[in-house]
Amino acid sequence: MIKELIITIYLLAFKLVFNFFKLFPLKHKITFVITFGDNSKYIYDEIKRQQQEIEVVVLYEGASRVYFEEYDEVKKIPFESLNFMQIIKSIYHLATSKYIIVDNYFGFLATTDFRKGAECLQLWHASGAIKKFGLEDQSVQYRSERAKKRFNKVYSKFDKVVIGSDIMGNTFIRSFNIPKEKLLKTGVPRTDFFYKEALHSEIIKGMVRENEALKNKKKILYAPTYRDNELDHFEMKLELDLLYKELGEDYIILLRLHPAIKTKTNYADLYPGFVLDYSSSKYDINHLLLIADYLITDYSSIPYEFSLLNKPIIFFAYDLEKYSLERGLVENYDQMVPGPVVKETNDVIKLIKENQFDMQQLKAYANKWNKYSKGYSSHNVVNYLLQSNSVKLTEKKSIV
């Protein structure tokens, strides 16, 4: 009750300031509002490549600033901070931008009525969905009617939602309660990376130079998603002792914990030379996907991109029933994922030793979830925004 009251007061104040700044001229400007940032960076890089003359502002949360750190010409402002001037500047840019691009759920959208000529684009942070989200999230049923109404208002402000596949488009239709006409079939910008083969070899060489341990052994990337009840006390369910005993001679583990997870355990110190911890935000997850020979994950969205590299995935879903009940999964998990589902470390070891994976299943999965992501998605999004929204983009660029 108190939380809802605070949110209501905040949004009312936001609306008053926003409506004041709507009196100012609408500018040829893009404002990115980011929690993740990788997709937005690809869009900005394409804007630069095309030499488009447009002002760019980034309102960032948490560590997402890192994606724009190198660009001195971009205005970067912490979003929803406690600094009064930063709040005012953020609202000013939102109210005076022709294009607003968001990559997550942002409550301020419930109270902002963008003026005619402005457009809000949802550049969602995942290429696919295993977990339910939006209005399909299991937790929504326990929220107040006021909160549910606010969620719908937020989703109604998306003029377009970028998709990489029809199956993800259908998920957005249900999760955001939006019509099919709002789907923008450009492909997902960050997937462009997986089509740049010349760049791949340079990245791999650079990672090996940084750590020689990557050179002579096969690499298993373990990238679990977070559990709501383990954010402050992560429990490693994958038995590293057993993995080291059975695989330590020929393999190393690359550990990538979710950014939301906090842990005091230093696994790299516990298993020197066997576990390399790449959980820090300074390491690009895409670079880890390139160098990995196997991926072990659970309910993360990482497999949608990793499948483009045509390398095996093992789904270590040790708490499948519990997680499905608490968070909700979009489809029948066992049938949805493109690889074996196991609950015990011994089964993980057996799969890696036998190395018998259904690569045709993996290829079909990659094609289904990346139908429109063919290497020029950033180009497609920028063309849609800056070369007139009425322009019909060509089938060659995967726009329908």
Buried (B, 14 or more C-beta within 10 A) or exposed (E): EEEEEEBEEBBEEBBEBBBEBBEEEBBEBBBBBBBBBBBBBBBBBBBEEBEBEBBBBBBBBBBBBBBBEEBEEBBBBBBBBEEEEBBEBBBBBBBBBBBBBBBBBBBBBBBBEBEEEBBBBBBBBBBBBBBBBBBBBBEBEEBEEEBEEBBBBBBBBBBBBBBBBBBBBBBBBBBBBBEEEBBBBBBBBBBBBBBEEEEBEEBBEEBBEEEEBBEEBEBBBBBBBBBEEBEEEBEBBBBBEBBBEBBBEEBBBBBBBBBBBEBEEEBBEEBEEBBBBBBEBEBBBBBBBBBBBBBBBBBBBBBBBBBBBEBBBBBBBBBBEEBBEEBBBBEEBEEBBBBBBBBBBEBBBEBBEEEEBEEEEBBEBBEBBBBBBBBBBBBBBBBBBBEEEEEEBEEEBBBE
